[in-house]
């Protein structure tokens, strides 16, 4: 398959008066979408300074304007920077400055997040009242390698990185998946994952565009609203990440759940039990894939994939030992299914043929060098493979967590914890989520200074730059952190101990930042 551009995919829909974009009770045709994006492109070309990178930030939910802006950037030769509204304070300001945004278009409800921040002179405008010219702009020529979007993700350093997403990196998977799943103008693609993340863009929005299907947007994900939306919009395809999929599965079942138009859902990080339960309950096919925003490695589960496996990687993807660089031997198991040769079999997933779709990080040459070494793309993900070649996830080389489908660095959370006058040392690490991914746990040292869970919760609630997903689920108070001889914290020991041990552990329950002490009985149950 040749590599298209997003511009080409949009222009192919220029005369299509069938529904292209649906949101709540609004519908616009693909032809209208293309015309509006062309007008907005004219506005961008007027507003952007030509002597600086043509980058425009968007701070918004999944509203039609997000899709129209992406089309406008494609036509204007500009770059859309997806900003995460769960980021707070200096962390959000840092993202905007790093991405060289000339200005940010923000929904009014998110403008208070930017008030008083040091944006380095970058302007902020209301997305709802932004008025582009009436005359459309002629689309500028685009190549597959041209930059179209910056999408933030977290890496091993703990600081979010802006991944360079080219026209080809967005358009190719859209066209490939649309062809693979035989989607057409008669389909409707339901997009409820946030558009500032790659899953929604490449496994949702681009798929609908390439197929000429209608794209039905949900402002923000809702487990209870999933099935009603599928029925309302007539959705035949949807994309997901693991934790939201589990939330849908956890909703109360009804006898008519399978009475819906959904034919296929596609995503990543789904738990095996949830994939099977979703298929059975809603009467559709679920295909789970492995990949990342960077795009260096990607493969999907097939019908013969064993439970718990990521699937069988392509021939150019190998599991290399992180110390020797050699290919790891197949995993061996005892009679109970326990891995007995982990030291030899667990290694890093590496694309041995090159970078794949990885186009680099924006303004981070050091991170580029860490990912792409000796002409090979290193994922930072640990895995092992059975004798049949099926791959199993084993953890991450870097110091980061995967919470509700989002990568989180630990260092920013640790810095916030150390602001508390009673906390002298802190470590943040992952403990397994009961369904999929990680939960945030912190170990803190107070050197004997009294610290109660209620006061600690109030302190965290007062930290403006602490995002909702960064709030620790569990807090362990310890006398000292385990360290190596070079004074590095041994987080793998803390993660392995989890809720075990004699230390005091607090738990946060519900959405409020309040903590209670876990009793021995509660810890044993968990």
Secondary structure, DSSP 4 states (H G I P E B T S, - for coil): -----HHHHHHTTTT--SEEEEETTEEEEHHHHHHHHHHHHHHHHHHS-TTS--EEEEE--S-HHHHHHHHHHHHHT-EEEE--TT--HHHHHHHHHHTTEEEEEE-HHHHGGGTT---TT-EEEETTT----SSPPPPPP--TTSEEEEEEEE-TTSSEEEEEEEHHHHHHHHHHHHHHTT--TT-EEEE-S-TTSHHHIIIIIHHHHHHT-EEEE-SS--HHHHHHHHHHHT--EEEEEHHHHHHHHTSPP-TTTT-S---EEEEE---HHHHHHHHHHHTSEEEEEE--TT-S--EE--TTPPTT--EE--TTEEEE-TTT-SBPPPP-B-TT--BS-HHHH-EEEEETT--TT---BTT-HHHHHHHEETTEEEEEEEEEE-TT-EEEEEEESSSEEEETTEEEESHHHHHHHTTSTT--EEEEEEEE-SSSSEEEEEEEE-TT----HHHHHHHHHT-TT--GGGS-SEEEE-SS--B-TT--B-HHHHHHHTT-SSSEEEEE-SSS--EEEPPHHHHHH-
